[in-house]
Amino acid sequence: MRFARDLGKGELNLSPVILYKPPPLSANAHPPFWFNLSFPGEETGLHDHARDSLLSAVAYLACAEDSGNLFFRTHGESDLEVVPEAGKIVLFDPAIKHGVRRNESSTERISLAFNLFPFPLPTDGL
């Protein structure tokens, strides 16, 4: 997570902070980081992480060939796909719709996903 924070700050001129629990008074009860365990046959539908975050990322911890590519879709155009590899970190704009293809391997894919937030922390207008 530190790598993503430093890259976002240095290359994208963002000043995000990594959170370990939801922002104070936030209506979003989901934590800013989570582990994904994708078992054979599972996939993740199209979604985004746009609510208050500046940068999103996924870090692959364990994955086999054909364990499900990360894909991005913008304005109905063709998908951009990223093949998961253990140790790879993918940074992306949280407003971009994305998902994960079906895990066609015989093992689970393990990743850590997280969002970086602006400082000071958002408080949902309260």
C-alpha positions as CSV (number, residue, x, y, z in Angstrom):
1,M,0.0,0.0,0.0
2,R,2.9,2.3,0.7
3,F,4.2,1.8,-2.8
4,A,0.8,2.8,-4.3
5,R,0.6,5.9,-2.0
6,D,4.1,7.0,-3.0
7,L,3.5,6.4,-6.7
8,G,0.2,8.3,-6.6
9,K,1.8,11.2,-4.8
10,G,4.9,11.3,-7.0
11,E,3.6,10.5,-10.4
12,L,0.0,11.7,-10.2
13,N,0.5,14.6,-7.8
14,L,-2.1,13.2,-5.4
15,S,-1.9,13.6,-1.6
16,P,-3.8,10.5,-0.5
17,V,-3.7,8.7,2.8
18,I,-4.2,5.0,3.4
19,L,-7.1,4.3,5.8
20,Y,-7.4,1.3,8.0
21,K,-11.1,1.8,8.8
22,P,-14.0,3.8,7.2
23,P,-13.6,7.6,7.4
24,P,-15.2,9.1,10.5
25,L,-19.0,9.8,10.0
26,S,-18.9,8.1,6.6
27,A,-22.0,6.6,5.2
28,N,-19.8,4.0,3.5
29,A,-19.4,1.2,6.0
30,H,-16.9,-0.7,3.8
31,P,-13.3,-0.7,4.8
32,P,-10.8,1.0,2.5
33,F,-8.9,-2.3,1.9
34,W,-9.9,-5.9,1.7
35,F,-8.7,-9.3,0.6
36,N,-10.3,-11.1,-2.4
37,L,-10.4,-14.9,-2.5
38,S,-11.6,-16.1,-5.8
39,F,-12.2,-19.8,-6.0
40,P,-12.4,-21.8,-9.3
41,G,-15.5,-20.7,-11.2
42,E,-16.0,-17.4,-9.4
43,E,-15.9,-13.9,-11.0
44,T,-16.5,-10.3,-10.0
45,G,-19.1,-8.2,-11.8
46,L,-18.6,-4.7,-13.2
47,H,-18.3,-2.0,-10.6
48,D,-16.3,1.1,-9.5
49,H,-14.8,2.6,-6.4
50,A,-15.7,6.2,-7.1
51,R,-17.1,7.2,-3.7
52,D,-14.6,9.7,-2.2
53,S,-11.4,7.8,-3.2
54,L,-8.6,9.3,-5.3
55,L,-6.9,6.1,-6.4
56,S,-7.7,2.4,-6.3
57,A,-5.3,-0.6,-6.5
58,V,-5.1,-4.3,-6.4
59,A,-2.0,-6.3,-5.4
60,Y,-1.9,-10.0,-6.4
61,L,-0.7,-12.3,-3.7
62,A,-1.3,-15.7,-5.2
63,C,-2.6,-16.6,-8.6
64,A,-2.3,-19.3,-11.2
65,E,-2.6,-19.1,-15.0
66,D,-6.2,-18.6,-16.1
67,S,-7.3,-17.5,-12.6
68,G,-9.3,-14.5,-14.0
69,N,-8.1,-11.3,-15.7
70,L,-8.9,-7.9,-14.3
71,F,-10.7,-5.9,-17.0
72,F,-11.6,-2.3,-17.4
73,R,-14.4,-0.8,-19.5
74,T,-14.9,2.8,-20.4
75,H,-17.8,4.3,-22.4
76,G,-18.8,0.9,-23.8
77,E,-15.4,0.5,-25.6
78,S,-13.4,-2.7,-25.7
79,D,-12.1,-4.0,-22.5
80,L,-8.5,-3.5,-21.4
81,E,-7.4,-6.7,-19.6
82,V,-4.6,-7.2,-17.1
83,V,-3.3,-10.8,-16.5
84,P,-2.8,-11.4,-12.7
85,E,0.7,-12.3,-11.6
86,A,1.9,-12.8,-8.0
87,G,3.6,-9.6,-6.8
88,K,1.9,-7.3,-9.5
89,I,0.2,-4.1,-8.3
90,V,-2.3,-2.4,-10.6
91,L,-3.2,1.2,-9.9
92,F,-6.3,2.8,-11.5
93,D,-8.8,5.6,-11.4
94,P,-11.6,4.6,-9.0
95,A,-14.3,5.9,-11.4
96,I,-13.3,3.4,-14.1
97,K,-15.8,0.5,-14.3
98,H,-13.9,-2.8,-13.8
99,G,-14.4,-6.5,-12.9
100,V,-12.7,-9.8,-12.9
101,R,-13.1,-12.7,-15.4
102,R,-14.1,-16.2,-14.2
103,N,-11.4,-18.1,-12.4
104,E,-10.8,-21.0,-14.8
105,S,-7.8,-22.4,-12.8
106,S,-8.0,-25.2,-10.2
107,T,-6.7,-23.0,-7.4
108,E,-7.9,-19.8,-5.7
109,R,-6.6,-16.4,-6.6
110,I,-5.8,-14.2,-3.7
111,S,-5.5,-10.4,-4.0
112,L,-5.5,-7.3,-1.8
113,A,-7.6,-4.4,-3.0
114,F,-7.5,-0.9,-1.6
115,N,-8.5,2.7,-2.1
116,L,-6.5,5.8,-1.2
117,F,-8.5,8.8,0.1
118,P,-7.8,12.6,0.2
119,F,-6.5,14.3,3.3
120,P,-8.3,15.7,5.3
121,L,-10.6,12.7,5.4
122,P,-14.0,13.0,3.8
123,T,-16.9,13.3,6.4
124,D,-19.9,13.1,4.0
125,G,-20.6,16.8,4.6
126,L,-21.1,16.5,8.3
